[in-house]
């Protein structure tokens, strides 16, 4: 992305999955965290849709939303103002830590929502 790769966010995610699959590997929590970091650099709405799709891909690939990937998704979705989607990711993380809670609290949510966390 930094080198000026001109590709749609959803195509980027699929391209990464294909290349990893060609090597006989499956994407893992670190792959997804890296994809979220790249997607966070792009256009807001397109990146948001791709991050939501990425979250769905994790389920299809059998990758549980880990603290690392989940925290990256929460922050990325928060940057593109998709608070509801970010909170869905937060709720799906089994083992939360201070980074996960800080990412959720960093969202622009009302005080009432923050208290519920």
C-alpha positions as CSV (number, residue, x, y, z in Angstrom):
1,X,0.0,0.0,0.0
2,X,2.8,2.4,0.8
3,X,4.4,1.8,-2.5
4,X,1.3,3.0,-4.3
5,X,-0.4,-0.3,-5.0
6,X,-3.6,0.8,-6.7
7,X,-6.0,-2.0,-5.8
8,X,-9.5,-2.1,-4.3
9,X,-9.4,-3.0,-0.6
10,X,-11.5,-6.2,-1.1
11,X,-9.2,-7.2,-3.9
12,X,-6.2,-6.7,-1.7
13,X,-7.6,-9.0,1.0
14,X,-8.4,-11.7,-1.6
15,X,-4.9,-11.3,-3.2
16,X,-3.3,-11.9,0.1
17,X,-5.4,-15.0,0.8
18,X,-4.6,-16.4,-2.7
19,X,-0.9,-15.9,-2.3
20,X,-0.8,-17.5,1.1
21,X,-3.0,-20.3,-0.1
22,X,-0.7,-20.9,-3.1
23,X,2.1,-21.6,-0.6
24,X,-0.1,-24.3,1.1
25,X,-0.6,-22.0,4.1
26,X,-3.7,-20.6,5.8
27,X,-4.1,-17.0,6.9
28,X,-3.7,-16.6,10.7
29,X,-4.2,-13.9,13.2
30,X,-1.0,-12.1,12.2
31,X,-2.0,-12.2,8.5
32,X,-5.3,-10.6,9.4
33,X,-3.8,-8.0,11.7
34,X,-1.4,-6.9,8.9
35,X,-4.3,-6.7,6.4
36,X,-6.3,-4.5,8.8
37,X,-3.3,-2.2,9.2
38,X,-3.0,-1.8,5.4
39,X,-6.8,-1.4,4.9
40,X,-6.8,1.4,7.6
41,X,-4.7,3.5,5.2
42,X,-7.3,3.6,2.5
43,X,-10.5,5.4,1.6
44,X,-12.9,5.3,4.5
45,X,-16.0,3.6,3.1
46,X,-14.2,1.1,0.8
47,X,-11.8,0.2,3.6
48,X,-14.6,-0.2,6.1
49,X,-16.5,-2.6,3.8
50,X,-13.2,-4.6,3.3
51,X,-12.6,-4.8,7.0
52,X,-16.1,-6.1,7.6
53,X,-15.5,-8.7,4.9
54,X,-12.1,-9.5,6.4
55,X,-13.9,-10.2,9.8
56,X,-16.3,-12.5,8.0
57,X,-13.3,-14.2,6.2
58,X,-11.8,-15.0,9.5
59,X,-14.8,-17.0,10.4
60,X,-14.8,-18.8,7.1
61,X,-11.1,-19.6,7.4
62,X,-11.7,-20.9,10.9
63,X,-9.6,-18.2,12.5
64,X,-11.0,-17.2,15.9
65,X,-10.9,-13.5,16.5
66,X,-7.8,-13.2,18.6
67,X,-6.8,-10.3,20.8
68,X,-4.3,-9.2,18.2
69,X,-6.5,-9.3,15.1
70,X,-9.5,-8.2,17.0
71,X,-7.8,-5.1,18.5
72,X,-6.5,-4.2,15.0
73,X,-10.0,-4.6,13.6
74,X,-11.5,-2.5,16.4
75,X,-9.0,0.3,15.8
76,X,-9.3,0.1,12.1
77,X,-13.1,0.2,12.1
78,X,-13.0,3.0,14.6
79,X,-10.8,5.1,12.3
80,X,-13.4,4.8,9.5
81,X,-16.3,5.5,11.9
82,X,-17.8,2.0,11.9
83,X,-18.4,1.9,15.7
84,X,-21.2,-0.7,15.5
85,X,-19.1,-3.1,13.5
86,X,-16.1,-2.5,15.9
87,X,-18.3,-3.2,18.9
88,X,-19.4,-6.5,17.3
89,X,-15.8,-7.5,16.9
90,X,-15.1,-6.5,20.5
91,X,-18.0,-8.7,21.7
92,X,-16.7,-11.7,19.7
93,X,-13.2,-11.6,21.4
94,X,-13.1,-14.3,24.0
95,X,-10.0,-13.3,25.9
96,X,-9.8,-9.6,26.2
97,X,-6.9,-7.7,27.6
98,X,-6.1,-4.0,28.4
99,X,-5.2,-3.4,24.7
100,X,-8.6,-4.7,23.6
101,X,-10.5,-2.6,26.1
102,X,-8.4,0.5,25.3
103,X,-9.2,0.1,21.6
104,X,-12.9,-0.2,22.4
105,X,-12.9,2.7,24.8
106,X,-11.0,4.7,22.2
107,X,-14.0,4.5,19.8
108,X,-16.1,7.6,19.6
109,X,-19.0,6.1,21.6
110,X,-21.3,7.6,24.1
111,X,-20.6,7.5,27.7
112,X,-23.5,5.1,28.2
113,X,-21.8,2.5,25.8
114,X,-18.4,2.9,27.5
115,X,-20.0,2.1,30.9
116,X,-21.5,-1.1,29.5
117,X,-18.1,-2.4,28.4
